Amino acid sequence: MKQILIFLLVLPFLYLSCGNNNPTLEFTVKEISVNSTNGGEPNLSVTSDGQVLLSWIEYKNDTTDVLQFSKLENNKWSDPSKIAEGSNWFVNWADFPSLRAYQDSTKYLAAHWLQKSDVGTYDYDVRISQSKDDGKTWSPPFIIHNDGIAAEHGFVSLMPISSDRMLATWLDGRNTKGHSHVSNHSHDGGAMTLRTAEFDINGNIFNEAELDEKVCDCCQTDMAMSDDGPIVVYRDRSDTEIRDISFVRKVNHTWSKPQIIAKDNWNIAGCPVNGPAIDAKGKVIAVAWYTMNEDTTKVKACFSFNSGASFEKPIEISRNNTLGRIDIRLLDDNSSAGVSWIDEEDDQALIKFRIVNSFGVSSNDYIIARTSSSRSSGFPKMVKVNNQVVFAWTQSSNERNFVKTAIVNL
């Protein structure tokens, strides 16, 4: 029976490939304009009823930033709505705001951004504001962490866990305070930690906990909900500076100890600023990440079919000229996933997309857009809804940034 199931799962790929390991699919990219005149750090999410939400920072002037959002309606973005604005924000190409809707809710929304807490370069807090009326009005912000220390707090992931609870994870620098904090985010003393907490629509905070006592300092976190509970992925940091991808799961109301997804054994005495991405449906989990081995950069992906209790062998997506900056989304068959990343080719940066399954059978690489390889181009994001994948990225041009989006029909 197991052999028959495996054959049925891989059959669509075998049919497409006809003996070629890189099947060609029908693939068209349709760009959708966003009302952004000078902005960046876009992010995407999908509500439980399939509404796509786009958030980004619009640079109002040299001192003021505005967090805005739009909804995708009939393949067009609605007029931007303001969530918050400020003149003391920490705006960073790799550490961007997010917007999520509560589970089974079309009106309850939560958004986060980073706001300076003291004069130090990396002294900032995670601020969260919420709406009970579909984004028309927003509550005064609250701080998700309770340490009260002017230190680095960021690289946040938000995820609804019920109709009245939201789960947050973030990198927390409370233990680093008092130690030198140089440009690559390395610390002479205390380590960056991974922490979590829950909050409700009224801003009450619950169940704050430390998940890992020593992690990489400035790589994005991500999380997803499996049938057996939440799973968080992040870049870990060992005492010997091995910085591979780890995960923790919450099973039966208890967080597990950190575990390595795959032993890349990347030894680097600094943060690569390249976090993992995860998606989950039922018991199926897909994870993608960036790594380096023997001076070769790589993008990898792997699957789990038991809610993260174990993972299959990693699949190599790209190597050599890759910049990483990845994202991943499971597709409808639940045995394959779409992976996006950035490669450098001929002095250009290409946002690429590929479909791959757990057997290592994959489509060709498809180019979503050409962009700058500089930090200003940020981290492209994508979400899947129905038979479409929606992409968002930052386009740099003439010293200005523009939020760009596109739709791919699968």
N, C-alpha and C positions, 0 to 999 in steps of 0.2 A: 504493500500500500504506500509506503514511504517513497519507493522508487517511482511510482506512478505520480505522486504529488510533485516530486522534484521535476519530473519531465513536464508536467503541465505548467509549472511555474516558469520554466526556462523556454518553453515552446515558442512564445511570441518573439523572443530574441533570436532563436534559431531560425524562425521563419523569415525574419527581417534580414538576417545576415547572409543566408544562402551560401554558407561556407566562408563568409568574411567576418572577422571578429569586430569589424566596425560598420554596422549596418547604417544605411542612409535613411533618415526619416524626413517626412515633409515638415519643414520648419520655416516659419516666417515670423519676423520681429516687427511689431507695430509700435512705434513710439507714441506716447501720449504726453501732451504738454502739461506742465505744472506752472501755476502762477507764482513763479519764484524769480525775482530779479537779481538777487544776490544772496545765495544761501547754500547750505550743505548739510552734512550729517543726516541723511534721510534714513528712515526706518519704516518697516511694514509690519502689519499684523492683520489677522482675520478674526472677526467676531464669530460667535457660535452659529449665527444664521447666515454666514457667508459674506458679510460686508467687509471689504478691504479698506483698511485705514493706513494713510500715509502721514508720517510726522517728520518734521525737519526744523532746523534752525535757520531763520531768516536774519541776515545781518542788517539791522536797521540803520546803524551808523557805526562809527569807530568804537563806540563805547557800549552800545545797547544791542541786545540780541532778543529775538522773539521766537518762542516755540509755537509752531503752527501745525495744523493738521487739515487734511482733506479726505473725503470719502470717494471711492470709485463707484460711479453711478452710470450705467449704460456705457461703459468703457471711456468715461470722461471723469476728470477730477472736479469735485465741487469747489466753489470759492473757498479759499483758506479761512480757517477760524483760529483765533488766537487762544492758546492755552495759558501762557504766561510770558512775561518779558522781564529783563533785568539788565543792570549795568555792572553787576559783579559776578557774572557767571564764569565757570571754567568750561571753555569750549575747546574741544579736542577732536582731531580728525579720526581717532580710533575709539574714543569713549563717548558714544552718542546717546541722546535721549531715546525714550521709548514711549509707546502708547498702547495700552491693552484694555479690552472690554472684559467685564466680569462674565463668568459662565452663565449661559442662558439669559443674557441681559442685552437689550438694545440701547439702554440709556445709561447704565453705570460704567464709567470709564476711569482709568487711572493713568497718569503720565508722570514721568520722572525726568529730572535734569540735574546738573551739577552746579553748585553755587559756592563761591568762595566763603571760607569761614575765618580766615586770618591772612596775614601778609605773606606767608610762605607760598612759594610757587605751587606746591601740591597740597595746600591746606584747603580742602573743600568737602562739602557734605552732599549727600543724596537727598534731594528735595522731591516730594511727591504731592501732587495736587489731584483732586478727584472731581468728577462731575456726576450728578444724578439726573441730568436732563439732556443726555446725548451731546454733551460738549457745548451747550449754550452758555452755561456759567460754570465756574470752577471754584473750588474751595481754597481757603488759605493753605499754603503748603505746610507739610510736616516733614520731619527728619526721620528716616527709617531706622537709623542706628542710634543707640542710646548711650554711647560712650562719652559724649561731650568733649572729645579731644579734637583740637584743630590739627587734623592729619588728612591723609588721602583716603577717600572713600569713593569707589566708582566701579566701572565695568559691570553695570547692573543688568540683571535679567528679571523680568516680571512675567508671571504666568497665573491665570485664574485657576483656582482649585475647587471652587464652588460658586454658587450664586451670590455668596456674601463674603468670600475670602479670596485674597490675592497672595501669592507666594513671591517673595523677592530673594535673590541671592546677589552678593556683591563682593568685591575685593576690599578688604578693610585694613587700613594702615595704623590702627590705634597703637599697635605694639612697636611701631617704627619711630614714634615721636621721640625726639631728642638725639636721633642719629642723623648723619649726613645723608642728604637726599640729592643725588646727582642726576644728570640729565637722562641717564638710561634707567632710572628708577631703581638702581641697586641700593642696598642698605648696608651700613657697616654693623648694625646691631640687630634689633628686632625684625622679625619677618612679617611680610604681608600675609594675611589670613583670608580664608574664604568663610563668609558668614551667611546666615539666612534668617528670615523672619516672615511672619504672616501679618497682614493687616486687613481691616474691613473697610467698607465704604464710608464709615464715619471717622476713619483715621486711627482707630484703636490698633495697637501693635501686640502681637502674640508670638510666643514660641521662638524668640530669638535664640540662635545657637551658633557655635563655631563648628564648621564642617571639616576644615583642614587647617592645621596650625602653621603651615609654611607652603606658600604657593608662588608661582611666577607673578611678577609685580604689575604687569600692564597688558595682559592678554584678556580678551573678552571671555566672559562666561556665557553659557547657554543652558537651557533646560527644556524638558518636555515631559508630558504626562503619559505614562504607560498604564496598562490595565492594573498593574500592581503598585502604582504610585509614581511620584515625581522622580526624575533622574537628572542630575546636574553634571555637566562636563566643563572642564577647565584645564589650563596648563599648570601642572604641578612643578615643584622645585625640590630636589633632594639636597642633602648636605654636600654632595659632590657635584652639584650644579647640573644634574640630569633634569631636563625640562620636557618631559613627555606628557601626554594627555591622560588625565585621570577622570574618574567619575565617582559620585556617591549617589545612593538610592535611598528613598524613604519607603520602607516596607514594614507593614504592620505598625505604623506610627513611630518607627524608629529609624534614624539615619544610620546608614552603613558606614564602615570605615572606608577611606579612599582606596581605590584600586586603579591600576594602570590598564588602559584599554589595549594598548599594544606597545611593546618595548622597542621604541625607536632608538633609545639610548643617545639622544641628542644632548651633548655636553656643550653648554654655552653659558659663559659668565655674564649674562645680561639678558634682558627681556627681548624676544623677537617681535613683540607687538603683533601677535597673530593667534587668536584664540580659536577653539573648535566650534562646530555647529552641530545641532542635533534635531531630529524630528522623530515622532513616535505615533503609531496607530495601533491600538490594541496592545499586543505583546511584541510587535515588531518595532525595532529601533534602528535608525540609521544615523551614523556619526561621520563627519568629515573633519580633516585637520591638515595643517601645514607642518612640515618637519624638515630636518636636514640630517643626512647620513653620508659620511665619507665625502664631504664637501659638495654634495648634491642636494639641492632643494627639491622637495616633493610635496604633492598633495595626495592624501590617502583618504579612503573611506572604508567603513566596515558596517556589518549588520549584526543585530541580535534578534533572535526569535523567541526569547523567553524573558522579556522585559528587562534585559540587561544583566541577568544572572550569569551569562557568558556571551562572548562575542566571537563571530566568525573571523577567519583570516583576513587581514587588511588587503584592500585592492588599491593599486597605484593608479591615480588619475592623471597626474602630470609630474614632470621632473625638469631639472636643469634651469630653465628660464622663468620659473614660476615665482610670483610674489605672494602666493597664498591668497589671503583675504577671502575666505571661503564661505559658502552657505550650502545647505542641503535641505531637500524636501522629498518625503515619500510620495510615490505616485499611487494611482488608484488600485493597482494590482497588489500593492503591499509587499511585493518582492523586488521592487526596483525603486530607485531614487534619482532625482535630478540634482546634480552638483554644479555649483557655480564657483568660479575663481578668477584670478587675474594672472595672465602670462605676459612677459615682455618679448616682443618680436619686432626686429627691425626698427628699433628706437620708438616703438609704440607699446602701449599697454592695452591688451585685449581682454575684455570681460567675456569669459567663455562659459559654456554650458554643455554638460554631457549627461546622458542617462546611463546608469550602470545598475547591475543586479548583483546579488550575493555570490553568484557563480563567476563573476569577473567578466561577463559578457556586457559589452557597452556599445553605445552609439558612437558616431563621429563626434568630434568637437564642433560646437556651433558658436559663432561670434555674436554676442548680444550688442556690444558697442565697442568703439575705440575711445580710449580716454588717456589721461596722463598717468605716468607711473609714479608721480610725486605723491607725497602724503596727502595733499589736498584732495585727491580723488577718492580717498576714504575707502570704505568697505561696502561693496555692492550687497544689497539685500534682496531676497526674493520670498514670495509666498505662493502657495498653490490654492486655487479655489475652482471647483468644478473642473473643467478641462483646460484651464488657463494657468499659466505661471506669470506672475507680475514681478517685474524687476524694478529696483530703484538704485540710483547711484549719483555721485557728484561729478559733474563735468567742469573741468577747469579751463578757462579761456580768457586770455588778456588780463590776467591777474584778478579775475572775478570767478566766482563759483556759481553753478546753476544746478538745481535739482532736476534730474532726468528720470523718466520712467518709461517702461515699455511692457507690452503684453505679448506672450507667445502662446498660441493655441496648440495644444497637444492632441 
